[in-house]
Every structure is written in structure tokens, then in C-alpha cells.
Amino acid sequence: MTLPLLLLLATAHVFNDLFQAVLPSLYPRLKSDFALSYSQIGLITLAFHATGCLCQPLVGALADRFALRWLLPLSMLCMALGMGVLGLAQGFAGLAGAAALVGLGSSLFHPQGSRLARQLSNGRPGLAQSVFQLGGNVGSALGPLMLAALLVVSLPVGAAWLVGLALLGGVLLVVLVKAVPQAPRVAGVVDAPAQVPRALMLLAVLVMSKYVYLAAIANFYTFFLMDRFGLSTAQAQVQLFIFLAALAAGSLIGGPLGDRIGRKPVIVLSILGVCPFTLWLPYASLPVTTLLSVVIGVTLASAFAAILVMAQELLPGRTGLVAGLFFGLTFGISGMAAAGLGMLADQVGVAMLFRLCAVLPLLGVLGLALPGRPQPAG
């Protein structure tokens, strides 16, 4: 019974992250339709990520203490409202409001979803988190394909379809929360107390290195491809889909591999190991760029499940809080990075932006200072 429920949760994550991906996927069209600058695109992304950054730790802490399972279907109601505002937007302010509502929906979903995945893990938390992350990455990968459908209709009509899809996702989550009993307080494993703050800080820096680079891809990769290779918007979106599909495929690697060999080697190999490919990508031909994007996506995707499970092992019994903090951290980093990278792109161009961001995975060397396998408490 556990695996079907875990797959149902992953499917709900598909819905959630699909709506997260809609706005970035629409950026080329929105930039043209509303005469947006790169800086305004970054600020729209910041509105989404700032909401998620501030709300998710609070939701996670409350979820550890109270029964808040019904926040999961409520998250989809927020997504529906966000899509509705998107369809009615007349300019930058409306788009930023839609982004904030989507960020609120994600804030309600991720901490509770991560807690539920651990509850359904049957002693394999890495695998459970990877399955959960797979759903989110599949949803993100579907964003560019959703754009292809939205390009043939007006924005209000496309947004109306998305509202209906969000309500369907809400029904799915109602079924899920009725089928799963209230999650017990999670027991876990601990590391030496003096190592915990240091290890958590290292994990936070590693998350930063990964998600600043991903912010460059999510928000500006299509512009980079269009500028460097003269691709159309549709062709660039196909390339973005290839990268996001590679992220989805790679998300199943890190968690179960971490269950087998430990979280630390997975984290180091995922982040530091991708550096040669990120350094090569800004100078490669289009076919090689496509291949490199697959390698980068698969490799980077394996890190987050291992990072999250290690952090949960360092703070046993605070599964929701840890999930909220780390999902919130990814949102905050991605939002601030999107705004900052947008301003940088306005100054130096997207080609130079990708050359500069290529060095970020070098911070993966800090993973060598992480603790090894923690010992069971007791």
C-alpha cells in the first residue's frame, strides 16, 4: 500500500512544479508582450521565490507540531488562483502577483509533501525523497511543453485551462490525505552535536552553488541559446525541456545511491563532478551543448535528495522543519539569484553570464568536509 501512495504523492508533485515552471517557460513571450526588461523578469521570479523562502520554514515547523495535512489540497487552490491572476494580468504588477500566489502554493505543499514521503519510506528515506523529487522534476520538465500549448491560444484561455488542471490536482491531494494516516513524529539518527551546525552550513552553501546555477538555466538558458545559435523561441524551449528532462531522470539517482553508499560521496560527486561540463558548455557547438545539458542535468539532480536526507538525519524528529528550511533556502537562493543574474545579464549579456556561472560547482569541494555516515542514536 505504501508504494502506490508514494507514487500518488509524486504525481501531486508533478502538478505543483508544473505550475512553478509555467511562468519561467513563458518569459520569452511575456517579455515581448509586456515589454519587460531582464531585470523585471528577475523580479517576477523573486516574487515567487521570496514567498516560498519566507513561508516554507514556518509551514514545516508547524507541520511537525500540528496536524496540517489539509494544507496539501489547499496548496492547489493557491495554484489555481495564481493561474487565474496570470490570465488577467495587464503588466508587471499582475505577473508578480501571480508569481507570489504560486510561491504560496508551493510553500504549503513542499514541507508537508516531504514529511509524507519520509513517512512512506519503509526505512529507505533516500529512495522516498528521490521518488518525491522525481515528480517535481517531471513537472518542471513539462513546463516548456505546456508553453507549446499556450503559444497557440491567448494567455487568458491558456490560464483558464491551467486553473482547471490545478483544481484536478487538488482533488488528487484530497484523495491522498484521506488515504494516509496522520504522520507520527519521526525518529532519526544524529551526528556528533558539535558537527551539526557546521554540517548544516556546509549543506546550505552546497545548495546555494547548485541553485544559483539552476536559476541561470531556468530563467536565461532560452535567451542564451537564441542569442548564441539563433534559435527560435520554440526551438529554445525544446532545448530547455531536454535539460529539465535530464534533471527529472537524474533525480532518481541520488537518494537510493545515498542509502547504499552514504550521502557525502553522492553530494560531492554530484556538485563538484559537474564542473568540467559547466565550464565547457558556454563554448560548445549546439549538438555538444545539448549533450552537455543532459550530463549536467542528470548529475546535478542527484544532489538534493541526498542533501535533504542528510539534514533530516542531523536533526531527527524535525522532518518538516528541515524540509521547510531547505526548500525555503532553494526558493530564496533561486529568487535572489534570478534578480541578480537578470541585472548582470542586462550589463554583460547572457553569453558572459553563463561563462561566469560555470565556476559555481567548484564549491562542491566543500562537500569533502561533511561528516560521513552518522551513527544510530542511542
PAPAMAR-52444 format. One record per residue (C-alpha): residue in one letter; x, y, z. Coordinates in nm, 2 decimals, m for minus. Example, Ala and Ser with C-alpha at 12.3 -4.5 7.8 and 13.67 -1.06 7.14 Angstrom:
BEGIN
+------+--------+--------+--------+
! type !      X !      Y !      Z !
+------+--------+--------+--------+
!    A !   1.23 !  m0.45 !   0.78 !
!    S !   1.37 !  m0.11 !   0.71 !
+------+--------+--------+--------+
***
This chain:
BEGIN
+------+--------+--------+--------+
! type !      X !      Y !      Z !
+------+--------+--------+--------+
!    M !   0.00 !   0.00 !   0.00 !
!    T !   0.29 !   0.24 !   0.07 !
!    L !   0.44 !   0.24 !  m0.28 !
!    P !   0.11 !   0.34 !  m0.45 !
!    L !   0.06 !   0.62 !  m0.21 !
!    L !   0.42 !   0.74 !  m0.26 !
!    L !   0.36 !   0.74 !  m0.64 !
!    L !   0.04 !   0.93 !  m0.58 !
!    L !   0.24 !   1.19 !  m0.38 !
!    A !   0.50 !   1.21 !  m0.66 !
!    T !   0.22 !   1.27 !  m0.91 !
!    A !   0.09 !   1.55 !  m0.70 !
!    H !   0.44 !   1.70 !  m0.70 !
!    V !   0.42 !   1.69 !  m1.08 !
!    F !   0.12 !   1.92 !  m1.07 !
!    N !   0.28 !   2.15 !  m0.82 !
!    D !   0.61 !   2.20 !  m1.00 !
!    L !   0.44 !   2.22 !  m1.34 !
!    F !   0.27 !   2.54 !  m1.22 !
!    Q !   0.61 !   2.66 !  m1.09 !
!    A !   0.75 !   2.61 !  m1.43 !
!    V !   0.48 !   2.79 !  m1.63 !
!    L !   0.59 !   3.15 !  m1.57 !
!    P !   0.96 !   3.09 !  m1.65 !
!    S !   0.86 !   2.90 !  m1.96 !
!    L !   0.65 !   3.19 !  m2.07 !
!    Y !   0.93 !   3.45 !  m2.01 !
!    P !   1.02 !   3.50 !  m2.38 !
!    R !   0.65 !   3.56 !  m2.47 !
!    L !   0.59 !   3.78 !  m2.16 !
!    K !   0.90 !   3.98 !  m2.23 !
!    S !   0.77 !   4.06 !  m2.58 !
!    D !   0.40 !   4.11 !  m2.49 !
!    F !   0.46 !   4.33 !  m2.19 !
!    A !   0.79 !   4.49 !  m2.29 !
!    L !   0.97 !   4.35 !  m1.98 !
!    S !   1.34 !   4.40 !  m1.92 !
!    Y !   1.57 !   4.12 !  m1.79 !
!    S !   1.56 !   4.29 !  m1.45 !
!    Q !   1.18 !   4.28 !  m1.44 !
!    I !   1.19 !   3.91 !  m1.53 !
!    G !   1.43 !   3.85 !  m1.24 !
!    L !   1.20 !   4.05 !  m1.01 !
!    I !   0.90 !   3.84 !  m1.11 !
!    T !   1.10 !   3.53 !  m1.03 !
!    L !   1.20 !   3.70 !  m0.70 !
!    A !   0.83 !   3.75 !  m0.60 !
!    F !   0.77 !   3.37 !  m0.64 !
!    H !   1.09 !   3.27 !  m0.46 !
!    A !   1.07 !   3.52 !  m0.18 !
!    T !   0.72 !   3.40 !  m0.09 !
!    G !   0.84 !   3.04 !  m0.08 !
!    C !   1.16 !   3.13 !   0.11 !
!    L !   0.97 !   3.30 !   0.39 !
!    C !   0.67 !   3.07 !   0.42 !
!    Q !   0.81 !   2.72 !   0.39 !
!    P !   1.01 !   2.71 !   0.71 !
!    L !   0.71 !   2.83 !   0.91 !
!    V !   0.48 !   2.57 !   0.74 !
!    G !   0.74 !   2.30 !   0.81 !
!    A !   0.78 !   2.39 !   1.18 !
!    L !   0.40 !   2.39 !   1.22 !
!    A !   0.36 !   2.06 !   1.04 !
!    D !   0.60 !   1.89 !   1.29 !
!    R !   0.37 !   2.00 !   1.57 !
!    F !   0.02 !   2.01 !   1.44 !
!    A !  m0.20 !   1.81 !   1.20 !
!    L !  m0.19 !   2.02 !   0.89 !
!    R !  m0.24 !   1.76 !   0.62 !
!    W !  m0.52 !   1.96 !   0.46 !
!    L !  m0.26 !   2.23 !   0.36 !
!    L !  m0.18 !   1.99 !   0.07 !
!    P !  m0.50 !   2.03 !  m0.12 !
!    L !  m0.51 !   2.40 !  m0.02 !
!    S !  m0.18 !   2.44 !  m0.20 !
!    M !  m0.35 !   2.36 !  m0.53 !
!    L !  m0.62 !   2.62 !  m0.46 !
!    C !  m0.34 !   2.88 !  m0.44 !
!    M !  m0.20 !   2.75 !  m0.77 !
!    A !  m0.55 !   2.79 !  m0.93 !
!    L !  m0.57 !   3.14 !  m0.80 !
!    G !  m0.22 !   3.22 !  m0.93 !
!    M !  m0.31 !   3.09 !  m1.28 !
!    G !  m0.62 !   3.29 !  m1.28 !
!    V !  m0.43 !   3.61 !  m1.19 !
!    L !  m0.18 !   3.52 !  m1.47 !
!    G !  m0.46 !   3.51 !  m1.72 !
!    L !  m0.59 !   3.85 !  m1.62 !
!    A !  m0.25 !   4.02 !  m1.58 !
!    Q !  m0.22 !   4.36 !  m1.76 !
!    G !   0.15 !   4.42 !  m1.68 !
!    F !   0.44 !   4.37 !  m1.45 !
!    A !   0.24 !   4.40 !  m1.12 !
!    G !  m0.01 !   4.14 !  m1.22 !
!    L !   0.26 !   3.89 !  m1.33 !
!    A !   0.44 !   3.95 !  m1.00 !
!    G !   0.12 !   3.88 !  m0.81 !
!    A !   0.06 !   3.56 !  m0.99 !
!    A !   0.42 !   3.45 !  m0.91 !
!    A !   0.36 !   3.53 !  m0.54 !
!    L !   0.05 !   3.31 !  m0.53 !
!    V !   0.23 !   3.02 !  m0.70 !
!    G !   0.50 !   3.07 !  m0.44 !
!    L !   0.25 !   3.04 !  m0.16 !
!    G !   0.10 !   2.73 !  m0.31 !
!    S !   0.45 !   2.57 !  m0.32 !
!    S !   0.51 !   2.68 !   0.04 !
!    L !   0.20 !   2.48 !   0.16 !
!    F !   0.30 !   2.18 !  m0.05 !
!    H !   0.67 !   2.10 !  m0.01 !
!    P !   0.72 !   2.07 !   0.37 !
!    Q !   0.42 !   1.85 !   0.41 !
!    G !   0.50 !   1.65 !   0.10 !
!    S !   0.85 !   1.58 !   0.22 !
!    R !   0.72 !   1.47 !   0.56 !
!    L !   0.47 !   1.24 !   0.40 !
!    A !   0.74 !   1.09 !   0.17 !
!    R !   0.96 !   1.01 !   0.47 !
!    Q !   0.65 !   0.85 !   0.65 !
!    L !   0.60 !   0.63 !   0.34 !
!    S !   0.97 !   0.54 !   0.30 !
!    N !   0.97 !   0.20 !   0.47 !
!    G !   1.32 !   0.26 !   0.60 !
!    R !   1.46 !   0.39 !   0.27 !
!    P !   1.43 !   0.77 !   0.31 !
!    G !   1.67 !   0.85 !   0.03 !
!    L !   1.47 !   0.65 !  m0.22 !
!    A !   1.14 !   0.80 !  m0.10 !
!    Q !   1.28 !   1.15 !  m0.13 !
!    S !   1.41 !   1.07 !  m0.48 !
!    V !   1.07 !   0.95 !  m0.59 !
!    F !   0.91 !   1.26 !  m0.44 !
!    Q !   1.17 !   1.48 !  m0.62 !
!    L !   1.12 !   1.29 !  m0.95 !
!    G !   0.76 !   1.41 !  m0.95 !
!    G !   0.87 !   1.77 !  m0.91 !
!    N !   1.13 !   1.75 !  m1.18 !
!    V !   0.89 !   1.59 !  m1.42 !
!    G !   0.65 !   1.88 !  m1.36 !
!    S !   0.93 !   2.13 !  m1.42 !
!    A !   1.02 !   1.95 !  m1.74 !
!    L !   0.66 !   1.96 !  m1.86 !
!    G !   0.66 !   2.34 !  m1.83 !
!    P !   0.82 !   2.41 !  m2.17 !
!    L !   0.58 !   2.16 !  m2.33 !
!    M !   0.29 !   2.33 !  m2.16 !
!    L !   0.42 !   2.65 !  m2.32 !
!    A !   0.39 !   2.50 !  m2.66 !
!    A !   0.01 !   2.46 !  m2.60 !
!    L !  m0.02 !   2.81 !  m2.46 !
!    L !   0.15 !   2.96 !  m2.76 !
!    V !  m0.14 !   2.87 !  m2.99 !
!    V !  m0.41 !   3.03 !  m2.77 !
!    S !  m0.45 !   3.36 !  m2.59 !
!    L !  m0.30 !   3.39 !  m2.24 !
!    P !  m0.64 !   3.41 !  m2.07 !
!    V !  m0.76 !   3.10 !  m2.24 !
!    G !  m0.44 !   2.91 !  m2.16 !
!    A !  m0.46 !   3.02 !  m1.80 !
!    A !  m0.82 !   2.90 !  m1.77 !
!    W !  m0.71 !   2.55 !  m1.87 !
!    L !  m0.44 !   2.57 !  m1.61 !
!    V !  m0.69 !   2.67 !  m1.34 !
!    G !  m0.89 !   2.36 !  m1.42 !
!    L !  m0.57 !   2.15 !  m1.41 !
!    A !  m0.49 !   2.29 !  m1.06 !
!    L !  m0.83 !   2.20 !  m0.93 !
!    L !  m0.79 !   1.85 !  m1.06 !
!    G !  m0.46 !   1.84 !  m0.86 !
!    G !  m0.65 !   1.95 !  m0.56 !
!    V !  m0.89 !   1.66 !  m0.59 !
!    L !  m0.59 !   1.42 !  m0.62 !
!    L !  m0.45 !   1.56 !  m0.29 !
!    V !  m0.78 !   1.52 !  m0.11 !
!    V !  m0.78 !   1.15 !  m0.20 !
!    L !  m0.42 !   1.12 !  m0.08 !
!    V !  m0.47 !   1.29 !   0.26 !
!    K !  m0.78 !   1.07 !   0.33 !
!    A !  m0.58 !   0.76 !   0.25 !
!    V !  m0.27 !   0.83 !   0.47 !
!    P !  m0.30 !   0.82 !   0.85 !
!    Q !  m0.16 !   1.11 !   1.05 !
!    A !   0.22 !   1.10 !   1.03 !
!    P !   0.39 !   1.01 !   1.36 !
!    R !   0.68 !   1.21 !   1.49 !
!    V !   0.99 !   1.09 !   1.30 !
!    A !   1.27 !   0.93 !   1.49 !
!    G !   1.61 !   0.95 !   1.32 !
!    V !   1.98 !   0.94 !   1.36 !
!    V !   2.21 !   1.21 !   1.49 !
!    D !   2.57 !   1.31 !   1.44 !
!    A !   2.81 !   1.45 !   1.70 !
!    P !   2.64 !   1.76 !   1.84 !
!    A !   2.94 !   1.99 !   1.76 !
!    Q !   2.93 !   1.89 !   1.40 !
!    V !   2.56 !   1.96 !   1.33 !
!    P !   2.57 !   2.34 !   1.28 !
!    R !   2.89 !   2.32 !   1.07 !
!    A !   2.74 !   2.04 !   0.86 !
!    L !   2.42 !   2.23 !   0.81 !
!    M !   2.61 !   2.54 !   0.70 !
!    L !   2.81 !   2.34 !   0.45 !
!    L !   2.49 !   2.18 !   0.31 !
!    A !   2.34 !   2.53 !   0.28 !
!    V !   2.65 !   2.65 !   0.08 !
!    L !   2.63 !   2.35 !  m0.15 !
!    V !   2.26 !   2.41 !  m0.21 !
!    M !   2.35 !   2.77 !  m0.30 !
!    S !   2.61 !   2.66 !  m0.56 !
!    K !   2.36 !   2.43 !  m0.72 !
!    Y !   2.06 !   2.66 !  m0.73 !
!    V !   2.23 !   2.97 !  m0.84 !
!    Y !   2.35 !   2.77 !  m1.15 !
!    L !   2.00 !   2.63 !  m1.20 !
!    A !   1.85 !   2.98 !  m1.17 !
!    A !   2.07 !   3.08 !  m1.47 !
!    I !   1.94 !   2.78 !  m1.66 !
!    A !   1.57 !   2.82 !  m1.57 !
!    N !   1.55 !   3.19 !  m1.64 !
!    F !   1.81 !   3.26 !  m1.91 !
!    Y !   1.90 !   2.94 !  m2.09 !
!    T !   1.65 !   3.00 !  m2.37 !
!    F !   1.78 !   3.35 !  m2.42 !
!    F !   2.14 !   3.22 !  m2.43 !
!    L !   2.05 !   2.96 !  m2.69 !
!    M !   1.86 !   3.22 !  m2.90 !
!    D !   2.14 !   3.47 !  m2.88 !
!    R !   2.43 !   3.22 !  m2.95 !
!    F !   2.27 !   2.99 !  m3.20 !
!    G !   1.99 !   3.20 !  m3.35 !
!    L !   1.72 !   2.95 !  m3.23 !
!    S !   1.35 !   3.04 !  m3.24 !
!    T !   1.16 !   3.05 !  m2.91 !
!    A !   1.01 !   2.71 !  m2.98 !
!    Q !   1.35 !   2.56 !  m3.06 !
!    A !   1.50 !   2.70 !  m2.74 !
!    Q !   1.21 !   2.57 !  m2.54 !
!    V !   1.28 !   2.22 !  m2.67 !
!    Q !   1.64 !   2.25 !  m2.56 !
!    L !   1.52 !   2.37 !  m2.21 !
!    F !   1.29 !   2.07 !  m2.20 !
!    I !   1.58 !   1.84 !  m2.27 !
!    F !   1.78 !   1.98 !  m1.98 !
!    L !   1.47 !   1.96 !  m1.74 !
!    A !   1.40 !   1.60 !  m1.85 !
!    A !   1.76 !   1.52 !  m1.77 !
!    L !   1.70 !   1.67 !  m1.42 !
!    A !   1.40 !   1.45 !  m1.38 !
!    A !   1.59 !   1.14 !  m1.48 !
!    G !   1.88 !   1.22 !  m1.25 !
!    S !   1.66 !   1.29 !  m0.95 !
!    L !   1.61 !   0.91 !  m0.90 !
!    I !   1.98 !   0.85 !  m0.86 !
!    G !   2.10 !   1.05 !  m0.56 !
!    G !   1.85 !   0.92 !  m0.29 !
!    P !   1.88 !   0.54 !  m0.34 !
!    L !   2.26 !   0.57 !  m0.40 !
!    G !   2.29 !   0.76 !  m0.08 !
!    D !   2.10 !   0.49 !   0.10 !
!    R !   2.36 !   0.24 !  m0.03 !
!    I !   2.70 !   0.43 !  m0.01 !
!    G !   2.63 !   0.73 !   0.21 !
!    R !   2.51 !   1.08 !   0.14 !
!    K !   2.85 !   1.25 !   0.14 !
!    P !   3.01 !   1.09 !  m0.17 !
!    V !   2.68 !   1.14 !  m0.36 !
!    I !   2.68 !   1.51 !  m0.28 !
!    V !   3.04 !   1.57 !  m0.37 !
!    L !   3.03 !   1.38 !  m0.70 !
!    S !   2.70 !   1.55 !  m0.79 !
!    I !   2.82 !   1.91 !  m0.75 !
!    L !   3.19 !   1.91 !  m0.79 !
!    G !   3.18 !   1.64 !  m1.06 !
!    V !   2.96 !   1.85 !  m1.29 !
!    C !   3.22 !   2.14 !  m1.30 !
!    P !   3.41 !   2.03 !  m1.62 !
!    F !   3.08 !   2.02 !  m1.81 !
!    T !   2.95 !   2.36 !  m1.70 !
!    L !   3.29 !   2.52 !  m1.79 !
!    W !   3.27 !   2.36 !  m2.14 !
!    L !   2.90 !   2.45 !  m2.22 !
!    P !   2.93 !   2.82 !  m2.30 !
!    Y !   3.19 !   2.75 !  m2.57 !
!    A !   3.04 !   2.43 !  m2.72 !
!    S !   2.85 !   2.38 !  m3.05 !
!    L !   2.48 !   2.33 !  m3.04 !
!    P !   2.49 !   1.95 !  m3.06 !
!    V !   2.75 !   1.94 !  m2.79 !
!    T !   2.56 !   2.19 !  m2.58 !
!    T !   2.26 !   1.96 !  m2.59 !
!    L !   2.47 !   1.66 !  m2.48 !
!    L !   2.64 !   1.87 !  m2.21 !
!    S !   2.30 !   1.99 !  m2.08 !
!    V !   2.19 !   1.63 !  m2.04 !
!    V !   2.51 !   1.54 !  m1.84 !
!    I !   2.48 !   1.85 !  m1.63 !
!    G !   2.11 !   1.79 !  m1.56 !
!    V !   2.15 !   1.42 !  m1.46 !
!    T !   2.45 !   1.49 !  m1.24 !
!    L !   2.32 !   1.80 !  m1.06 !
!    A !   1.98 !   1.64 !  m0.99 !
!    S !   2.12 !   1.37 !  m0.78 !
!    A !   2.24 !   1.61 !  m0.51 !
!    F !   1.92 !   1.75 !  m0.35 !
!    A !   1.76 !   1.43 !  m0.21 !
!    A !   2.10 !   1.33 !  m0.05 !
!    I !   2.14 !   1.68 !   0.09 !
!    L !   1.78 !   1.69 !   0.23 !
!    V !   1.80 !   1.34 !   0.39 !
!    M !   2.14 !   1.41 !   0.54 !
!    A !   2.00 !   1.73 !   0.70 !
!    Q !   1.70 !   1.54 !   0.83 !
!    E !   1.93 !   1.28 !   0.98 !
!    L !   2.12 !   1.56 !   1.16 !
!    L !   1.80 !   1.69 !   1.31 !
!    P !   1.59 !   1.39 !   1.39 !
!    G !   1.22 !   1.45 !   1.47 !
!    R !   1.22 !   1.78 !   1.28 !
!    T !   1.15 !   1.64 !   0.93 !
!    G !   0.90 !   1.92 !   0.84 !
!    L !   1.12 !   2.20 !   0.97 !
!    V !   1.42 !   2.07 !   0.78 !
!    A !   1.22 !   2.03 !   0.46 !
!    G !   1.08 !   2.37 !   0.50 !
!    L !   1.42 !   2.53 !   0.57 !
!    F !   1.59 !   2.36 !   0.27 !
!    F !   1.30 !   2.41 !   0.03 !
!    G !   1.28 !   2.76 !   0.15 !
!    L !   1.65 !   2.80 !   0.11 !
!    T !   1.63 !   2.68 !  m0.25 !
!    F !   1.35 !   2.93 !  m0.32 !
!    G !   1.53 !   3.22 !  m0.16 !
!    I !   1.86 !   3.15 !  m0.34 !
!    S !   1.68 !   3.10 !  m0.67 !
!    G !   1.48 !   3.42 !  m0.63 !
!    M !   1.77 !   3.64 !  m0.53 !
!    A !   1.99 !   3.48 !  m0.80 !
!    A !   1.73 !   3.53 !  m1.07 !
!    A !   1.70 !   3.90 !  m0.98 !
!    G !   2.08 !   3.94 !  m0.96 !
!    L !   2.15 !   3.74 !  m1.27 !
!    G !   1.89 !   3.94 !  m1.46 !
!    M !   2.07 !   4.26 !  m1.37 !
!    L !   2.40 !   4.11 !  m1.46 !
!    A !   2.27 !   3.99 !  m1.79 !
!    D !   2.15 !   4.34 !  m1.87 !
!    Q !   2.51 !   4.46 !  m1.82 !
!    V !   2.73 !   4.19 !  m1.97 !
!    G !   2.49 !   3.98 !  m2.18 !
!    V !   2.37 !   3.62 !  m2.14 !
!    A !   2.68 !   3.47 !  m2.30 !
!    M !   2.91 !   3.62 !  m2.04 !
!    L !   2.65 !   3.53 !  m1.77 !
!    F !   2.69 !   3.16 !  m1.85 !
!    R !   3.07 !   3.18 !  m1.85 !
!    L !   3.06 !   3.33 !  m1.50 !
!    C !   2.81 !   3.09 !  m1.36 !
!    A !   3.01 !   2.79 !  m1.49 !
!    V !   3.25 !   2.81 !  m1.20 !
!    L !   2.98 !   2.78 !  m0.93 !
!    P !   3.01 !   2.39 !  m0.90 !
!    L !   3.37 !   2.44 !  m0.78 !
!    L !   3.21 !   2.50 !  m0.44 !
!    G !   3.14 !   2.13 !  m0.43 !
!    V !   3.48 !   2.08 !  m0.29 !
!    L !   3.34 !   2.19 !   0.04 !
!    G !   3.14 !   1.87 !   0.05 !
!    L !   3.46 !   1.69 !   0.14 !
!    A !   3.43 !   1.85 !   0.49 !
!    L !   3.09 !   1.70 !   0.55 !
!    P !   3.06 !   1.42 !   0.81 !
!    G !   3.04 !   1.06 !   0.70 !
!    R !   2.76 !   0.82 !   0.78 !
!    P !   2.60 !   0.92 !   1.11 !
!    Q !   2.57 !   0.65 !   1.38 !
!    P !   2.23 !   0.55 !   1.52 !
!    A !   2.12 !   0.74 !   1.83 !
!    G !   2.11 !   0.56 !   2.15 !
+------+--------+--------+--------+
***
